[in-house]
Amino acid sequence: MLVASLTTGVAEAEPLKIGVLESLSGGQTSTGRPFATAAGFGIDLINQAGGFNGAKIEFLEYDNGGNTTGAADKFKQAVADGVHIVVQGASSAIAGQISEDVRRHNLRNPDRPIMFINLGAEALELTGDKCHFHHFRFTTTAPMRVVPLVSAMKENGDLGGKVYSINQNYSWGRDMEAAIKAAADSGGYKVVGTTLHEVNKIQDFSPFVATIRDSGADTVMTGNWSNDLLLLMKAAGDAGLKVRFGTTFLDQVGNIANAGTTALGHYVAHPYNIALDDTSFPEDFKRATGHYPVYIEPQSVNAMRALGEALKKVNFNGGKVDVNKIAAALEESSVKTPIGEITVRKEDHQAMLPVVVSRVEKGAKYPVDGTDMGFKPVKTLTGAEAIYPVQSSCKMQRPRA
């Protein structure tokens, strides 16, 4: 669906075309739609400031159906439609498909390259052995969540000396398990057990909770999301298990309402907390969308802001859009936010963005999900503090000038 079109005035100008390839129907809509909404809001900001290359940016939506096959098919359609930049965030598996499709397309068509802006897929391999010049990631990875989480929980006396790691058995969950183990020395804890389980197929987490109880853990650290997080926390609450949870996606819409008071006192590491934002952005976003920015929406808007800053540095005078020059400018872009500055690391195109650690409490400035609970910020790390070293497996090859 075309939501922003070329205006009259400079008919010869080539409009920049950006396509979002997301899960926009079926069971994954609640995950994919926020990425599309936030990206569209960010592009609207650029268009309100005058657009680019003598025209308004065209924003097109493609429904990938929540699977890699659909993503591959919609990528082909986007190519046929003349899209210059694709954006996506829901699912590292789908991001991996899109990133590889972009890489192969650019090898075959060096004169018509396409760029991929990753809004939410956090698998480390995307900026590791699968990194390439035309992929940019504007979200965190497991180490960027775990390091702040461990630091904040330790400082607040809520970490303890025994940590249990439970995660979903795919790239993200394995990254989380590795990051939890890697942070043990700095956190002063021992990993007393690990579990990798099927993704969103477990209905009864009580056996896992029994294992956690037997381990003597003080804290459970998990990258679980959706039902795998809610059912795990509920099973722990039902069993009377006295542990603290350190999470990465507790701020997903609906989680607090579904978890209820079980969520109180537990932690989440995320790239944004509205309580720290004293700009007009929260109200502007609410006027445009009907709700305050939550979950992955702020990081997606900031990715488009970074793109907007990059576009200010290139000028095609209404002629052909050069994606390579936009990508080079994006490497140099920076965005100042109330939480801290966002920049791009050239070596692997991982965004260096600040990370906030929050605790679920009653009486928070912005209650969520219609409850009296919300996320109280307890610590913020800058992008430089949260980032990890470039992975040796990333061998970035830049296009020839």
DOVEXVO-25649 format. One record per residue (C-alpha): x, y negated, z negated. Coordinates in nm, 3 decimals. Layout:
REM residues N
<node xx="X" yy="Y" zz="Z"/>
...
***
This chain:
REM residues 401
<node xx="0.000" yy="0.000" zz="0.000"/>
<node xx="0.138" yy="-0.339" zz="0.099"/>
<node xx="0.107" yy="-0.581" zz="-0.192"/>
<node xx="0.316" yy="-0.871" zz="-0.062"/>
<node xx="0.329" yy="-0.966" zz="0.303"/>
<node xx="0.529" yy="-1.188" zz="0.535"/>
<node xx="0.403" yy="-1.544" zz="0.538"/>
<node xx="0.378" yy="-1.757" zz="0.844"/>
<node xx="0.640" yy="-2.022" zz="0.898"/>
<node xx="0.965" yy="-1.856" zz="1.003"/>
<node xx="0.842" yy="-1.587" zz="1.239"/>
<node xx="1.194" yy="-1.476" zz="1.339"/>
<node xx="1.304" yy="-1.408" zz="0.980"/>
<node xx="1.351" yy="-1.042" zz="0.891"/>
<node xx="1.172" yy="-0.983" zz="0.562"/>
<node xx="1.347" yy="-0.777" zz="0.299"/>
<node xx="1.142" yy="-0.461" zz="0.245"/>
<node xx="1.142" yy="-0.284" zz="-0.090"/>
<node xx="0.961" yy="0.045" zz="-0.135"/>
<node xx="0.875" yy="0.210" zz="-0.464"/>
<node xx="0.870" yy="0.591" zz="-0.442"/>
<node xx="0.680" yy="0.693" zz="-0.753"/>
<node xx="0.432" yy="0.937" zz="-0.903"/>
<node xx="0.117" yy="0.736" zz="-0.837"/>
<node xx="-0.148" yy="1.009" zz="-0.848"/>
<node xx="-0.227" yy="1.317" zz="-1.049"/>
<node xx="-0.091" yy="1.404" zz="-1.391"/>
<node xx="0.225" yy="1.196" zz="-1.355"/>
<node xx="0.046" yy="0.867" zz="-1.281"/>
<node xx="0.081" yy="0.742" zz="-1.639"/>
<node xx="0.457" yy="0.778" zz="-1.603"/>
<node xx="0.502" yy="0.651" zz="-1.247"/>
<node xx="0.257" yy="0.361" zz="-1.239"/>
<node xx="0.441" yy="0.149" zz="-1.503"/>
<node xx="0.757" yy="0.156" zz="-1.290"/>
<node xx="0.563" yy="0.037" zz="-0.986"/>
<node xx="0.379" yy="-0.231" zz="-1.184"/>
<node xx="0.697" yy="-0.368" zz="-1.341"/>
<node xx="0.893" yy="-0.364" zz="-1.015"/>
<node xx="0.607" yy="-0.544" zz="-0.842"/>
<node xx="0.602" yy="-0.808" zz="-1.116"/>
<node xx="0.976" yy="-0.863" zz="-1.076"/>
<node xx="0.948" yy="-0.897" zz="-0.700"/>
<node xx="0.663" yy="-1.144" zz="-0.743"/>
<node xx="0.900" yy="-1.360" zz="-0.949"/>
<node xx="1.147" yy="-1.367" zz="-0.659"/>
<node xx="0.871" yy="-1.451" zz="-0.412"/>
<node xx="0.738" yy="-1.728" zz="-0.634"/>
<node xx="1.086" yy="-1.880" zz="-0.626"/>
<node xx="1.083" yy="-1.884" zz="-0.244"/>
<node xx="1.138" yy="-1.526" zz="-0.137"/>
<node xx="1.447" yy="-1.425" zz="0.057"/>
<node xx="1.587" yy="-1.471" zz="0.406"/>
<node xx="1.314" yy="-1.716" zz="0.502"/>
<node xx="1.025" yy="-1.485" zz="0.410"/>
<node xx="0.844" yy="-1.327" zz="0.123"/>
<node xx="0.979" yy="-0.990" zz="0.017"/>
<node xx="0.751" yy="-0.708" zz="0.128"/>
<node xx="0.675" yy="-0.455" zz="-0.145"/>
<node xx="0.539" yy="-0.117" zz="-0.038"/>
<node xx="0.421" yy="0.172" zz="-0.254"/>
<node xx="0.473" yy="0.540" zz="-0.171"/>
<node xx="0.322" yy="0.819" zz="-0.380"/>
<node xx="0.580" yy="1.097" zz="-0.420"/>
<node xx="0.323" yy="1.328" zz="-0.584"/>
<node xx="0.549" yy="1.387" zz="-0.883"/>
<node xx="0.784" yy="1.629" zz="-0.705"/>
<node xx="1.104" yy="1.631" zz="-0.500"/>
<node xx="0.934" yy="1.754" zz="-0.181"/>
<node xx="0.693" yy="1.463" zz="-0.190"/>
<node xx="0.979" yy="1.224" zz="-0.259"/>
<node xx="1.174" yy="1.353" zz="0.042"/>
<node xx="0.871" yy="1.314" zz="0.269"/>
<node xx="0.793" yy="0.963" zz="0.143"/>
<node xx="1.156" yy="0.861" zz="0.184"/>
<node xx="1.131" yy="0.951" zz="0.552"/>
<node xx="0.819" yy="0.738" zz="0.577"/>
<node xx="0.994" yy="0.449" zz="0.405"/>
<node xx="1.280" yy="0.475" zz="0.654"/>
<node xx="1.032" yy="0.469" zz="0.941"/>
<node xx="0.870" yy="0.160" zz="0.788"/>
<node xx="1.203" yy="-0.021" zz="0.784"/>
<node xx="1.248" yy="-0.027" zz="0.405"/>
<node xx="1.588" yy="-0.163" zz="0.297"/>
<node xx="1.576" yy="-0.082" zz="-0.076"/>
<node xx="1.397" yy="0.203" zz="-0.253"/>
<node xx="1.323" yy="0.198" zz="-0.626"/>
<node xx="1.214" yy="0.483" zz="-0.857"/>
<node xx="1.246" yy="0.583" zz="-1.220"/>
<node xx="1.017" yy="0.864" zz="-1.336"/>
<node xx="1.217" yy="1.190" zz="-1.327"/>
<node xx="1.588" yy="1.252" zz="-1.289"/>
<node xx="1.512" yy="1.543" zz="-1.054"/>
<node xx="1.326" yy="1.314" zz="-0.815"/>
<node xx="1.594" yy="1.048" zz="-0.850"/>
<node xx="1.854" yy="1.307" zz="-0.756"/>
<node xx="1.655" yy="1.392" zz="-0.443"/>
<node xx="1.617" yy="1.027" zz="-0.344"/>
<node xx="1.981" yy="0.946" zz="-0.415"/>
<node xx="2.099" yy="1.234" zz="-0.198"/>
<node xx="1.853" yy="1.140" zz="0.079"/>
<node xx="1.989" yy="0.784" zz="0.068"/>
<node xx="2.349" yy="0.906" zz="0.081"/>
<node xx="2.284" yy="1.134" zz="0.378"/>
<node xx="2.084" yy="0.871" zz="0.562"/>
<node xx="2.366" yy="0.620" zz="0.522"/>
<node xx="2.627" yy="0.865" zz="0.648"/>
<node xx="2.419" yy="0.921" zz="0.961"/>
<node xx="2.318" yy="0.556" zz="1.000"/>
<node xx="2.601" yy="0.335" zz="0.875"/>
<node xx="2.455" yy="0.041" zz="1.069"/>
<node xx="2.116" yy="0.076" zz="0.888"/>
<node xx="2.200" yy="0.166" zz="0.527"/>
<node xx="1.943" yy="0.188" zz="0.249"/>
<node xx="2.002" yy="0.111" zz="-0.117"/>
<node xx="1.851" yy="0.291" zz="-0.418"/>
<node xx="1.781" yy="0.103" zz="-0.742"/>
<node xx="1.722" yy="0.358" zz="-1.017"/>
<node xx="1.490" yy="0.217" zz="-1.283"/>
<node xx="1.461" yy="0.505" zz="-1.528"/>
<node xx="1.632" yy="0.834" zz="-1.433"/>
<node xx="1.900" yy="0.894" zz="-1.697"/>
<node xx="2.081" yy="1.213" zz="-1.592"/>
<node xx="2.454" yy="1.147" zz="-1.623"/>
<node xx="2.534" yy="1.321" zz="-1.297"/>
<node xx="2.371" yy="1.036" zz="-1.103"/>
<node xx="2.663" yy="0.813" zz="-1.199"/>
<node xx="2.901" yy="1.108" zz="-1.223"/>
<node xx="2.970" yy="1.358" zz="-0.947"/>
<node xx="2.666" yy="1.233" zz="-0.753"/>
<node xx="2.755" yy="0.865" zz="-0.770"/>
<node xx="2.775" yy="0.662" zz="-0.451"/>
<node xx="2.797" yy="0.299" zz="-0.345"/>
<node xx="2.429" yy="0.261" zz="-0.259"/>
<node xx="2.292" yy="0.387" zz="-0.594"/>
<node xx="2.251" yy="0.151" zz="-0.891"/>
<node xx="2.117" yy="0.258" zz="-1.230"/>
<node xx="1.941" yy="-0.004" zz="-1.446"/>
<node xx="1.859" yy="0.217" zz="-1.740"/>
<node xx="2.053" yy="0.394" zz="-2.013"/>
<node xx="2.201" yy="0.743" zz="-2.035"/>
<node xx="2.217" yy="0.986" zz="-2.328"/>
<node xx="2.540" yy="0.845" zz="-2.480"/>
<node xx="2.401" yy="0.492" zz="-2.453"/>
<node xx="2.102" yy="0.600" zz="-2.663"/>
<node xx="2.273" yy="0.835" zz="-2.908"/>
<node xx="2.565" yy="0.609" zz="-3.007"/>
<node xx="2.342" yy="0.316" zz="-3.117"/>
<node xx="2.096" yy="0.558" zz="-3.281"/>
<node xx="2.367" yy="0.724" zz="-3.488"/>
<node xx="2.523" yy="0.390" zz="-3.581"/>
<node xx="2.195" yy="0.231" zz="-3.696"/>
<node xx="2.066" yy="0.535" zz="-3.885"/>
<node xx="2.400" yy="0.575" zz="-4.064"/>
<node xx="2.408" yy="0.209" zz="-4.167"/>
<node xx="2.053" yy="0.235" zz="-4.301"/>
<node xx="2.127" yy="0.550" zz="-4.498"/>
<node xx="1.883" yy="0.757" zz="-4.292"/>
<node xx="2.120" yy="0.981" zz="-4.098"/>
<node xx="2.239" yy="1.234" zz="-4.354"/>
<node xx="2.519" yy="1.483" zz="-4.313"/>
<node xx="2.334" yy="1.756" zz="-4.124"/>
<node xx="2.178" yy="1.701" zz="-3.781"/>
<node xx="1.971" yy="1.939" zz="-3.571"/>
<node xx="1.960" yy="1.886" zz="-3.193"/>
<node xx="1.645" yy="1.994" zz="-3.007"/>
<node xx="1.597" yy="1.901" zz="-2.643"/>
<node xx="1.431" yy="2.000" zz="-2.319"/>
<node xx="1.626" yy="2.242" zz="-2.104"/>
<node xx="1.716" yy="2.036" zz="-1.801"/>
<node xx="1.984" yy="1.780" zz="-1.712"/>
<node xx="1.857" yy="1.510" zz="-1.950"/>
<node xx="1.819" yy="1.746" zz="-2.246"/>
<node xx="2.162" yy="1.897" zz="-2.190"/>
<node xx="2.311" yy="1.545" zz="-2.170"/>
<node xx="2.143" yy="1.462" zz="-2.502"/>
<node xx="2.276" yy="1.775" zz="-2.673"/>
<node xx="2.629" yy="1.695" zz="-2.554"/>
<node xx="2.599" yy="1.332" zz="-2.672"/>
<node xx="2.470" yy="1.438" zz="-3.015"/>
<node xx="2.765" yy="1.674" zz="-3.057"/>
<node xx="3.011" yy="1.410" zz="-2.933"/>
<node xx="2.889" yy="1.153" zz="-3.187"/>
<node xx="2.924" yy="1.386" zz="-3.486"/>
<node xx="3.267" yy="1.264" zz="-3.596"/>
<node xx="3.182" yy="0.894" zz="-3.581"/>
<node xx="2.846" yy="0.961" zz="-3.745"/>
<node xx="2.998" yy="1.172" zz="-4.019"/>
<node xx="2.756" yy="1.459" zz="-3.970"/>
<node xx="2.763" yy="1.827" zz="-3.880"/>
<node xx="2.543" yy="1.965" zz="-3.604"/>
<node xx="2.379" yy="2.253" zz="-3.791"/>
<node xx="2.180" yy="2.388" zz="-3.496"/>
<node xx="2.081" yy="2.330" zz="-3.135"/>
<node xx="1.781" yy="2.426" zz="-2.926"/>
<node xx="1.708" yy="2.383" zz="-2.556"/>
<node xx="1.349" yy="2.474" zz="-2.469"/>
<node xx="1.118" yy="2.476" zz="-2.167"/>
<node xx="0.985" yy="2.139" zz="-2.052"/>
<node xx="0.624" yy="2.060" zz="-2.148"/>
<node xx="0.523" yy="2.424" zz="-2.174"/>
<node xx="0.549" yy="2.479" zz="-2.550"/>
<node xx="0.216" yy="2.448" zz="-2.731"/>
<node xx="0.330" yy="2.560" zz="-3.075"/>
<node xx="0.652" yy="2.415" zz="-3.215"/>
<node xx="0.613" yy="2.573" zz="-3.558"/>
<node xx="0.876" yy="2.844" zz="-3.488"/>
<node xx="1.126" yy="2.571" zz="-3.396"/>
<node xx="1.035" yy="2.377" zz="-3.710"/>
<node xx="1.097" yy="2.690" zz="-3.919"/>
<node xx="1.443" yy="2.719" zz="-3.762"/>
<node xx="1.513" yy="2.353" zz="-3.835"/>
<node xx="1.404" yy="2.401" zz="-4.197"/>
<node xx="1.634" yy="2.703" zz="-4.234"/>
<node xx="1.926" yy="2.497" zz="-4.100"/>
<node xx="1.896" yy="2.250" zz="-4.388"/>
<node xx="1.900" yy="1.955" zz="-4.148"/>
<node xx="1.850" yy="1.602" zz="-4.280"/>
<node xx="1.784" yy="1.459" zz="-3.933"/>
<node xx="1.643" yy="1.586" zz="-3.607"/>
<node xx="1.777" yy="1.415" zz="-3.296"/>
<node xx="1.588" yy="1.465" zz="-2.972"/>
<node xx="1.551" yy="1.328" zz="-2.624"/>
<node xx="1.208" yy="1.493" zz="-2.592"/>
<node xx="0.928" yy="1.297" zz="-2.434"/>
<node xx="0.552" yy="1.330" zz="-2.384"/>
<node xx="0.388" yy="1.632" zz="-2.554"/>
<node xx="0.723" yy="1.789" zz="-2.634"/>
<node xx="0.796" yy="1.501" zz="-2.870"/>
<node xx="0.448" yy="1.466" zz="-3.014"/>
<node xx="0.392" yy="1.835" zz="-3.079"/>
<node xx="0.737" yy="1.870" zz="-3.234"/>
<node xx="0.677" yy="1.580" zz="-3.473"/>
<node xx="0.327" yy="1.699" zz="-3.559"/>
<node xx="0.449" yy="2.051" zz="-3.631"/>
<node xx="0.715" yy="1.906" zz="-3.861"/>
<node xx="0.454" yy="1.694" zz="-4.037"/>
<node xx="0.212" yy="1.984" zz="-4.074"/>
<node xx="0.487" yy="2.197" zz="-4.224"/>
<node xx="0.584" yy="1.927" zz="-4.471"/>
<node xx="0.937" yy="1.919" zz="-4.329"/>
<node xx="1.122" yy="1.627" zz="-4.484"/>
<node xx="1.349" yy="1.517" zz="-4.199"/>
<node xx="1.410" yy="1.192" zz="-4.021"/>
<node xx="1.369" yy="1.186" zz="-3.643"/>
<node xx="1.606" yy="1.000" zz="-3.415"/>
<node xx="1.439" yy="0.971" zz="-3.074"/>
<node xx="1.477" yy="0.810" zz="-2.734"/>
<node xx="1.117" yy="0.793" zz="-2.609"/>
<node xx="0.899" yy="0.741" zz="-2.916"/>
<node xx="0.793" yy="0.409" zz="-2.760"/>
<node xx="0.618" yy="0.580" zz="-2.468"/>
<node xx="0.261" yy="0.448" zz="-2.449"/>
<node xx="0.024" yy="0.652" zz="-2.666"/>
<node xx="0.289" yy="0.825" zz="-2.874"/>
<node xx="0.229" yy="0.630" zz="-3.194"/>
<node xx="-0.150" yy="0.661" zz="-3.165"/>
<node xx="-0.119" yy="1.037" zz="-3.116"/>
<node xx="0.145" yy="1.092" zz="-3.382"/>
<node xx="-0.029" yy="0.873" zz="-3.642"/>
<node xx="0.145" yy="0.824" zz="-3.976"/>
<node xx="0.376" yy="1.115" zz="-3.895"/>
<node xx="0.578" yy="0.862" zz="-3.693"/>
<node xx="0.643" yy="0.627" zz="-3.986"/>
<node xx="1.010" yy="0.586" zz="-4.072"/>
<node xx="1.138" yy="0.752" zz="-3.757"/>
<node xx="1.377" yy="0.583" zz="-3.513"/>
<node xx="1.397" yy="0.512" zz="-3.142"/>
<node xx="1.682" yy="0.371" zz="-2.931"/>
<node xx="1.554" yy="0.171" zz="-2.634"/>
<node xx="1.665" yy="-0.110" zz="-2.398"/>
<node xx="1.405" yy="-0.362" zz="-2.523"/>
<node xx="1.199" yy="-0.463" zz="-2.823"/>
<node xx="0.933" yy="-0.729" zz="-2.771"/>
<node xx="0.981" yy="-0.855" zz="-3.127"/>
<node xx="1.321" yy="-0.993" zz="-3.022"/>
<node xx="1.188" yy="-1.174" zz="-2.715"/>
<node xx="1.122" yy="-1.545" zz="-2.773"/>
<node xx="1.083" yy="-1.628" zz="-2.402"/>
<node xx="0.763" yy="-1.662" zz="-2.201"/>
<node xx="0.813" yy="-1.317" zz="-2.047"/>
<node xx="0.579" yy="-1.119" zz="-2.278"/>
<node xx="0.287" yy="-1.354" zz="-2.221"/>
<node xx="0.363" yy="-1.397" zz="-1.850"/>
<node xx="0.366" yy="-1.021" zz="-1.806"/>
<node xx="0.043" yy="-0.983" zz="-2.001"/>
<node xx="-0.132" yy="-1.245" zz="-1.786"/>
<node xx="-0.024" yy="-1.062" zz="-1.471"/>
<node xx="-0.090" yy="-0.704" zz="-1.584"/>
<node xx="-0.333" yy="-0.721" zz="-1.875"/>
<node xx="-0.089" yy="-0.584" zz="-2.133"/>
<node xx="0.239" yy="-0.671" zz="-2.302"/>
<node xx="0.557" yy="-0.521" zz="-2.152"/>
<node xx="0.623" yy="-0.181" zz="-2.308"/>
<node xx="0.836" yy="0.130" zz="-2.268"/>
<node xx="1.024" yy="0.124" zz="-1.934"/>
<node xx="0.859" yy="-0.190" zz="-1.795"/>
<node xx="1.104" yy="-0.450" zz="-1.932"/>
<node xx="1.411" yy="-0.269" zz="-1.798"/>
<node xx="1.242" yy="-0.239" zz="-1.458"/>
<node xx="1.166" yy="-0.610" zz="-1.449"/>
<node xx="1.526" yy="-0.685" zz="-1.547"/>
<node xx="1.650" yy="-0.468" zz="-1.260"/>
<node xx="1.449" yy="-0.683" zz="-1.019"/>
<node xx="1.582" yy="-0.995" zz="-1.190"/>
<node xx="1.935" yy="-0.870" zz="-1.129"/>
<node xx="1.845" yy="-0.811" zz="-0.765"/>
<node xx="1.706" yy="-1.165" zz="-0.750"/>
<node xx="2.036" yy="-1.303" zz="-0.879"/>
<node xx="2.223" yy="-1.099" zz="-0.618"/>
<node xx="2.001" yy="-1.229" zz="-0.339"/>
<node xx="2.096" yy="-1.586" zz="-0.432"/>
<node xx="2.455" yy="-1.503" zz="-0.339"/>
<node xx="2.387" yy="-1.387" zz="0.017"/>
<node xx="2.240" yy="-1.577" zz="0.311"/>
<node xx="2.148" yy="-1.414" zz="0.639"/>
<node xx="1.991" yy="-1.733" zz="0.778"/>
<node xx="1.673" yy="-1.551" zz="0.869"/>
<node xx="1.859" yy="-1.286" zz="1.068"/>
<node xx="1.917" yy="-0.916" zz="1.012"/>
<node xx="1.926" yy="-0.801" zz="0.650"/>
<node xx="2.266" yy="-0.656" zz="0.557"/>
<node xx="2.213" yy="-0.406" zz="0.275"/>
<node xx="2.586" yy="-0.361" zz="0.215"/>
<node xx="2.624" yy="-0.729" zz="0.138"/>
<node xx="2.327" yy="-0.717" zz="-0.099"/>
<node xx="2.482" yy="-0.418" zz="-0.277"/>
<node xx="2.816" yy="-0.597" zz="-0.309"/>
<node xx="2.636" yy="-0.900" zz="-0.455"/>
<node xx="2.443" yy="-0.678" zz="-0.697"/>
<node xx="2.776" yy="-0.551" zz="-0.831"/>
<node xx="2.852" yy="-0.911" zz="-0.935"/>
<node xx="2.508" yy="-0.995" zz="-1.073"/>
<node xx="2.427" yy="-1.061" zz="-1.436"/>
<node xx="2.103" yy="-1.127" zz="-1.620"/>
<node xx="2.076" yy="-1.298" zz="-1.955"/>
<node xx="1.799" yy="-1.165" zz="-2.178"/>
<node xx="1.701" yy="-1.247" zz="-2.537"/>
<node xx="1.859" yy="-0.916" zz="-2.639"/>
<node xx="2.185" yy="-0.962" zz="-2.450"/>
<node xx="2.345" yy="-0.981" zz="-2.108"/>
<node xx="2.301" yy="-0.715" zz="-1.840"/>
<node xx="2.583" yy="-0.657" zz="-1.592"/>
<node xx="2.681" yy="-0.382" zz="-1.348"/>
<node xx="2.994" yy="-0.171" zz="-1.381"/>
<node xx="3.152" yy="-0.161" zz="-1.035"/>
<node xx="3.321" yy="0.176" zz="-1.075"/>
<node xx="2.996" yy="0.376" zz="-1.100"/>
<node xx="2.711" yy="0.120" zz="-1.066"/>
<node xx="2.588" yy="0.190" zz="-1.418"/>
<node xx="2.421" yy="-0.114" zz="-1.569"/>
<node xx="2.576" yy="-0.227" zz="-1.894"/>
<node xx="2.270" yy="-0.325" zz="-2.091"/>
<node xx="2.204" yy="-0.389" zz="-2.460"/>
<node xx="2.030" yy="-0.121" zz="-2.663"/>
<node xx="1.799" yy="-0.186" zz="-2.958"/>
<node xx="1.741" yy="0.065" zz="-3.236"/>
<node xx="1.397" yy="0.032" zz="-3.398"/>
<node xx="1.215" yy="0.203" zz="-3.681"/>
<node xx="0.841" yy="0.273" zz="-3.690"/>
<node xx="0.682" yy="0.068" zz="-3.966"/>
<node xx="0.351" yy="-0.081" zz="-4.063"/>
<node xx="0.317" yy="-0.456" zz="-4.033"/>
<node xx="0.542" yy="-0.487" zz="-3.727"/>
<node xx="0.516" yy="-0.812" zz="-3.533"/>
<node xx="0.362" yy="-0.634" zz="-3.235"/>
<node xx="0.153" yy="-0.330" zz="-3.340"/>
<node xx="0.118" yy="-0.068" zz="-3.066"/>
<node xx="-0.150" yy="0.166" zz="-2.939"/>
<node xx="-0.424" yy="-0.007" zz="-3.138"/>
<node xx="-0.267" yy="0.100" zz="-3.470"/>
<node xx="-0.121" yy="-0.099" zz="-3.758"/>
<node xx="0.224" yy="0.041" zz="-3.677"/>
<node xx="0.498" yy="-0.084" zz="-3.449"/>
<node xx="0.871" yy="-0.088" zz="-3.383"/>
<node xx="1.079" yy="-0.298" zz="-3.620"/>
<node xx="1.425" yy="-0.371" zz="-3.475"/>
<node xx="1.705" yy="-0.273" zz="-3.712"/>
<node xx="2.015" yy="-0.305" zz="-3.492"/>
<node xx="2.117" yy="-0.422" zz="-3.145"/>
<node xx="2.429" yy="-0.318" zz="-2.958"/>
<node xx="2.561" yy="-0.514" zz="-2.661"/>
<node xx="2.612" yy="-0.347" zz="-2.327"/>
<node xx="2.985" yy="-0.330" zz="-2.392"/>
<node xx="2.926" yy="-0.164" zz="-2.730"/>
<node xx="2.677" yy="0.091" zz="-2.598"/>
<node xx="2.853" yy="0.191" zz="-2.277"/>
<node xx="3.069" yy="0.502" zz="-2.234"/>
<node xx="3.379" yy="0.548" zz="-2.013"/>
<node xx="3.336" yy="0.598" zz="-1.640"/>
<node xx="3.303" yy="0.969" zz="-1.568"/>
<node xx="3.610" yy="1.108" zz="-1.394"/>
<node xx="3.380" yy="1.295" zz="-1.155"/>
<node xx="3.260" yy="0.968" zz="-0.997"/>
<node xx="3.461" yy="0.902" zz="-0.683"/>
<node xx="3.300" yy="0.588" zz="-0.546"/>
<node xx="3.361" yy="0.535" zz="-0.173"/>
<node xx="3.291" yy="0.185" zz="-0.054"/>
<node xx="3.175" yy="0.108" zz="0.299"/>
<node xx="3.430" yy="-0.027" zz="0.540"/>
<node xx="3.417" yy="-0.400" zz="0.586"/>
***
